[in-house]
Amino acid sequence: MTEIREIRSGGAFWIYLSIAAIGLVGTAYFNIVGFYNPSGSFFAAWFANPSVTSLSIDLLATASAASIFIILEGRRLGIRWYWIYVLGSFVTAVAFTFPLFLAMRERRLAALACNSTCANATTVEQPGD
């Protein structure tokens, strides 16, 4: 059981955080360049050809599912400010906000596991008591 808790609190958290950083860096430049591109509309380019249309629909469906998951899971686990991740995806990218939420979710799950373990622990007598 300790091994699972270590993976949850350490490994998954850092993996999700790394993916979030890659998602932010990987999309920020292209979002800025695409948004300020004088040759056309940023949103019209989402449906420029069948390949891009497929990717755009894939992104929109995934973003919708991720937003629902963030809201439901954020409420269930009592994560404060969970809605910021949904709003942030409109300003930055789902490739950043969703893995960031998953990292914070792992942190919350580890804290809840520690709280339940610590609450059930017995008091250890100190020498000389």
C-alpha atoms as one frame of an Amber mdcrd trajectory, in Angstrom:
protein
   0.000   0.000   0.000   2.889   2.362   0.739   4.228   1.848  -2.780   0.910
   2.927  -4.325   0.782   6.022  -2.128   4.348   6.946  -3.107   3.490   6.654
  -6.789   0.358   8.725  -6.302   2.022  11.483  -4.314   5.277  11.608  -6.243
   5.535  10.078  -9.673   2.145  10.881 -11.160   2.214  14.424  -9.779   5.531
  15.205 -11.473   4.557  13.484 -14.719   1.329  15.515 -14.949   3.179  18.702
 -14.045   5.770  18.024 -16.772   3.031  17.420 -19.342   1.360  20.684 -18.270
   4.621  22.600 -18.762   5.127  21.049 -22.199   1.502  21.831 -23.060   1.915
  25.468 -22.060   5.209  26.019 -23.851   4.164  24.010 -26.892   0.924  25.900
 -27.471   1.630  29.440 -26.236   3.760  30.547 -29.167   1.390  29.197 -31.810
  -1.674  30.607 -30.053  -0.126  34.075 -29.980   1.112  33.933 -33.574  -2.167
  32.482 -34.822  -4.332  34.960 -32.947  -2.442  38.001 -34.247  -1.965  36.656
 -37.772  -3.185  39.387 -40.166  -3.838  36.909 -42.996  -6.985  35.370 -41.538
  -9.200  34.562 -38.645  -7.828  32.449 -35.808 -11.063  30.469 -35.480 -11.669
  30.116 -39.227  -8.327  28.317 -39.475  -9.704  25.595 -37.171 -11.801  24.329
 -40.089  -9.473  25.133 -42.999  -9.344  21.566 -44.349 -10.616  18.090 -43.385
  -7.503  17.160 -41.398  -7.555  20.311 -39.289 -11.338  20.023 -38.873 -10.884
  16.511 -37.485  -8.241  17.712 -35.021 -10.408  20.680 -34.009 -13.439  18.498
 -33.321 -11.209  16.074 -31.420  -9.881  18.951 -29.291 -13.361  20.373 -28.640
 -14.755  16.976 -27.589 -11.757  16.278 -25.347 -11.906  19.772 -23.837 -15.621
  19.323 -23.108 -15.055  15.977 -21.395 -12.064  17.364 -19.463 -14.111  20.364
 -18.304 -16.905  18.135 -17.028 -14.366  15.904 -15.268 -12.647  18.909 -13.677
 -15.933  20.277 -12.344 -17.223  16.954 -10.994 -13.903  15.793  -9.561 -13.067
  19.217  -8.168 -16.357  19.296  -6.264 -16.037  15.686  -5.110 -12.539  16.155
  -3.707 -13.105  19.656  -2.363 -10.424  21.212  -4.559 -10.561  24.973  -4.153
 -10.756  27.115  -7.268 -11.320  24.090  -9.542 -13.270  26.231 -12.010 -10.115
  28.280 -12.724  -8.771  25.311 -14.706 -11.827  25.359 -16.992 -11.658  29.128
 -17.516  -7.892  28.952 -17.943  -8.264  26.542 -20.836  -9.936  29.302 -22.868
  -7.023  31.659 -22.228  -4.105  29.217 -22.448  -4.724  25.650 -23.636  -6.392
  22.444 -22.489  -2.969  20.847 -23.026  -1.816  22.976 -20.070  -4.815  23.262
 -17.740  -6.019  19.653 -17.771  -2.656  18.057 -16.841  -2.186  20.834 -14.264
  -5.554  19.928 -12.726  -4.563  16.242 -12.735  -1.337  17.137 -10.882  -3.270
  19.115  -8.278  -5.771  16.252  -8.034  -2.923  13.842  -7.257  -1.688  16.225
  -4.588  -5.181  16.423  -3.076  -5.616  12.629  -3.126  -2.265  12.215  -1.362
  -3.279  14.790   1.269  -6.616  13.058   1.843  -4.872   9.679   2.152  -2.423
  11.152   4.660  -5.234  12.761   6.651  -7.124   9.482   6.947  -3.936   7.588
   7.840  -2.828  10.221  10.344  -6.289  10.349  11.932  -6.274   6.568  12.433
  -2.719   6.452  13.802  -2.218   5.739  17.471  -0.242   8.025  19.718   3.323
   6.876  20.226   4.578   7.126  23.786   7.760   9.124  24.190  10.561   7.753
  26.379  10.333   9.109  29.917   6.537   9.604  29.828
